[in-house]
Amino acid sequence: MKSDSEIAELDEQLQAAVMLTLSECLKSNPLGEYAVHKGVDNLERFEEWLDMRFTEMMKMKSRMLLAKKENDELFEWVLAHAAVLGEIRNQFNACKSN
């Protein structure tokens, strides 16, 4: 990973606060194997998983919008996850088509 002065600065601040540094989090997931779906072991399965998760989030977002739950504390989480999964899905599909 490229050296970044902002990362170094944040690392110092996080370390001083007795927290995991950003560099540590970028190198590996602190949850390790518990954060990985065991059935996703190749790109085909990853695509299935990605489509499933994106669809889940979009359904949840749609249900919350229809129920007018934009003020629900979970709404921002759902909105953010739907956006991130959508962006990853778009990039994955673009890579596949090249």
ChimeraX attribute file (.defattr): number of C-alpha atoms within 10 A of each C-alpha:
attribute: neighborCount
match mode: 1-to-1
recipient: residues
	/A:1	6
	/A:2	4
	/A:3	8
	/A:4	9
	/A:5	9
	/A:6	9
	/A:7	13
	/A:8	14
	/A:9	12
	/A:10	14
	/A:11	18
	/A:12	15
	/A:13	14
	/A:14	14
	/A:15	13
	/A:16	11
	/A:17	10
	/A:18	9
	/A:19	11
	/A:20	13
	/A:21	18
	/A:22	17
	/A:23	15
	/A:24	11
	/A:25	11
	/A:26	10
	/A:27	9
	/A:28	9
	/A:29	12
	/A:30	12
	/A:31	9
	/A:32	8
	/A:33	9
	/A:34	9
	/A:35	9
	/A:36	11
	/A:37	10
	/A:38	8
	/A:39	9
	/A:40	14
	/A:41	10
	/A:42	8
	/A:43	10
	/A:44	10
	/A:45	12
	/A:46	15
	/A:47	15
	/A:48	12
	/A:49	15
	/A:50	18
	/A:51	15
	/A:52	12
	/A:53	16
	/A:54	21
	/A:55	15
	/A:56	14
	/A:57	21
	/A:58	19
	/A:59	14
	/A:60	16
	/A:61	23
	/A:62	14
	/A:63	12
	/A:64	18
	/A:65	13
	/A:66	10
	/A:67	9
	/A:68	10
	/A:69	13
	/A:70	14
	/A:71	10
	/A:72	10
	/A:73	9
	/A:74	12
	/A:75	16
	/A:76	13
	/A:77	13
	/A:78	19
	/A:79	17
	/A:80	13
	/A:81	17
	/A:82	21
	/A:83	15
	/A:84	13
	/A:85	18
	/A:86	19
	/A:87	13
	/A:88	14
	/A:89	16
	/A:90	12
	/A:91	12
	/A:92	15
	/A:93	12
	/A:94	10
	/A:95	9
	/A:96	8
	/A:97	7
	/A:98	5
